[in-house]
Amino acid sequence: MSEQYEVLNPWAEVDPAPLRGISPRVSDLRGKKIGLLFNGKRASQPMLTVVERELKARFPTAEFSYFGPTGNQEVTGGPQQAKFEEWVKGVDTVVSAVGD
């Protein structure tokens, strides 16, 4: 009896499509308006407060704008969607936090 086993890899060997974002990335944050999007969970907004402090230290000319749900409302598909879309138009890039 043989003590060896043949091990097969379930991953196919393929050339993956190169990763790219949905929209062009901001090359520099100096002078940009950075949107800070929180999901309304307890830790999400405090996390973004720390992110804002760190980014301000690195990019003093950057501005910041917060957006998140009020109460238990969803941002998209609900009454806040129009406010969200207007907010997104006013920022150059967004950092999002999920507070779970």
Sequence and secondary structure as in RCSB ss.txt:
>XXXX:A:sequence
MSEQYEVLNPWAEVDPAPLRGISPRVSDLRGKKIGLLFNGKRASQPMLTVVERELKARFPTAEFSYFGPTGNQEV
TGGPQQAKFEEWVKGVDTVVSAVGD
>XXXX:A:secstr
          S          SS   S  TT EEEEEE SSTTHHHHHHHHHHHHHHH TT EEEEE  STT  S
TTSTTHHHHHHHHHT SEEEEE   
